[in-house]
Amino acid sequence: MSTTGPRPPARRTEVLIPRSPTPEFKQLGGSDSDHFNQTLAHQTLAALWVANSDDDQRNRQYLAATAALIGAKLQDELEGTGCCSAAAGAEVRPPAGRSRCRCR
């Protein structure tokens, strides 16, 4: 490292993520970020086993998983990720410090 001259100023990058004033999809994932909520819902549906399902059965599975996300009344991202796993059929344990896990 050279000590002959001053260091150039650090480059600064700002990332701006546009957010709507009120999240439209909060009921799906519990977050104030619609992008997070939509991603969570998409991942939940993608995790379902629908390879052997006909169109009608697959639609019922998608509606049931979506209803599970909405019915859980998620409050934040942590609850959203846990409920996503439960709705997709994985075994989920409540995170430490949480008194409830409404998705089981």
N, C-alpha and C positions, 0 to 999 in steps of 0.2 A: 504494500500500500504506500502510495506516495504522499508525503506531507508537504509538498512544495506549494500547493495551491489550495484555494478553498474548494470545498465539495460543491458540486452542482446541486441545485435544489431537487428534492425528491419529486418524482412525477406523481401526479395525483389524478385518479380516475374516479368519477362519480357514476354510479349506476342508478338510474331513475326508473322505477317500475310504476307505471300508471295504475292507479286503483280507483274504482268507482267509490263514491262517497258511502254507499251502503252495499255490502256484498249481497249478490243475488243468490249465491249458492252456499251460503253459510250452513244451511240445514243439512247439506251433504257431508261436510267435513269439519265443521266447527270453527274454521279459520275466518279471519276478516279478509283473507286473500282468496279471491275467486279462482285464481290460477291454481293455488294449492287444493282447493275443494274439488275442482274439476279433475285435476290429476289424481287425487285420491279416489274419486268415484270411478274414473277410468281404470285405475289399477285394480280396484275391487272387482269390477266386471271382467277384466282380463284374467283374473286369477280363478274364476269359476271354471269348473270342468263341464264344458258344453260340447265336447267332440262327438258324443253319441246322442245328442239331443236333436229332435226335429225343431223346426222354426217355432212352433207354438210352445214347446217345452222350454226352449232357450229363452224366449221372451218372458215366460213366467219366472225363470231363474233370475233374469236380469231385474225384473220388477220386484221380486222378493228381496234381492240384495239391496236395491235402491231403497225399498221400504224399510229395511233394517237400518240403513244409515240415517234415514230421516227420523224413524221412530226412536232412535237412541237419543235424540235431542242433544247433540254434541255441543260442548261449550268451548273447546279449544283444540289445537292441533294434536296434542297428546291423546286425547280421547278419540279423535278422528282416526289416528293411525291404528290404535288398538281395536276400534270397532271395524275398521277396514279388514283387518286380519280375521276377526271373528266372523264377519259376514262372508268372507271368502272361504271359510271352513277351517282355518288354522286354530290351534289351541292358543288362547291368549290368557295371560295372567295380568291382574291389575298392577300398574306400576307402583313402586314403593311410594308411600305417602298419599296414595289415592284411596279414599274410603269406599268408592263404588266402581263397579264395572258393569254398566248397563247392557253390555253386548253379549253376555254369555247366555 
